[in-house]
Amino acid sequence: MSYDPYYAHVVTSPNSGFRYYNGRPVIYFISISKRTKEEEEEEENEEEEMKKKKKKKKKKKKKKKKKKKKKKKKKRRIRTKATPRTPSTRTLQQQQ
């Protein structure tokens, strides 16, 4: 490639050149852009920050709420006969 100020940042890699596909020569260029060390460091820092942010964004597992057990209602004892629970004073007097 001839020098052109517009394309000055593009440098062809040593792998550029001819390749044969289906018996025909094909010209190809692999371009490598020149970067300063500062720019590369900045990009690496940005990538690390993005990785840290992604790590922070991990979903937290939701805790399952325990279901409260319903209290069973006590069944009322239905007495078939309507007799008093304690003997009346009359029955006590008759027994004596």
C-alpha positions in Angstrom: 0.0 0.0 0.0 1.3 3.4 -0.8 1.4 6.1 1.9 -1.8 8.1 2.2 -2.4 10.3 5.3 -6.0 9.1 5.4 -4.9 5.5 5.7 -1.8 6.2 7.7 -3.2 4.4 10.7 -3.7 1.2 8.8 -0.7 -1.2 8.7 -0.9 -4.5 6.8 0.1 -7.5 8.7 2.8 -9.9 7.4 0.0 -12.4 6.7 -1.4 -10.1 3.9 -0.8 -11.2 0.4 -2.2 -13.8 -2.1 -4.2 -16.8 -1.3 -5.6 -19.3 -3.8 -9.3 -20.1 -3.6 -10.6 -22.6 -6.2 -7.4 -22.2 -8.2 -7.7 -18.4 -8.5 -5.4 -15.9 -6.7 -7.2 -13.6 -4.4 -5.5 -10.5 -2.8 -6.3 -10.0 0.8 -5.1 -7.6 3.4 -5.3 -8.0 7.1 -5.3 -4.6 8.6 -3.9 -3.8 12.1 -4.7 -0.4 13.5 -1.9 1.3 15.4 -2.7 2.0 19.0 -0.8 3.7 21.7 -0.1 1.9 24.9 -2.3 4.4 26.8 -5.3 3.6 24.6 -4.8 -0.1 25.1 -4.6 0.3 28.8 -7.7 2.4 28.8 -9.6 -0.3 26.9 -8.4 -3.0 29.2 -9.5 -0.9 32.2 -12.9 -0.4 30.7 -13.3 -4.1 30.0 -12.3 -4.9 33.6 -14.9 -2.4 34.9 -17.6 -3.9 32.7 -16.7 -7.4 34.0 -17.0 -6.1 37.6 -20.4 -4.5 36.9 -21.6 -7.8 35.3 -20.5 -9.7 38.4 -22.4 -7.3 40.6 -25.6 -7.7 38.6 -25.9 -11.4 39.4 -29.5 -12.2 40.4 -30.0 -12.9 44.1 -31.9 -16.1 44.9 -35.3 -15.3 46.3 -36.0 -16.9 49.7 -39.1 -19.0 49.8 -41.7 -17.8 52.3 -42.7 -20.4 54.7 -46.4 -21.1 54.7 -48.2 -20.7 58.0 -50.0 -23.8 59.1 -53.7 -23.2 59.8 -54.8 -24.0 63.3 -57.4 -26.8 63.4 -60.6 -25.8 65.0 -61.5 -28.0 68.0 -64.6 -30.0 67.3 -67.3 -29.4 69.9 -68.4 -32.5 71.7 -72.1 -32.8 71.2 -73.7 -34.6 74.1 -76.7 -36.7 73.1 -78.4 -36.4 76.5 -79.0 -33.1 78.2 -77.6 -34.2 81.5 -75.7 -31.8 83.7 -72.0 -32.4 84.0 -71.9 -32.3 87.8 -74.6 -33.9 89.8 -77.2 -31.5 91.1 -77.7 -30.9 94.8 -81.0 -32.9 94.7 -79.2 -36.0 93.5 -76.5 -35.6 96.1 -79.2 -35.3 98.9 -81.0 -38.4 97.6 -77.8 -40.5 97.6 -77.1 -39.7 101.2 
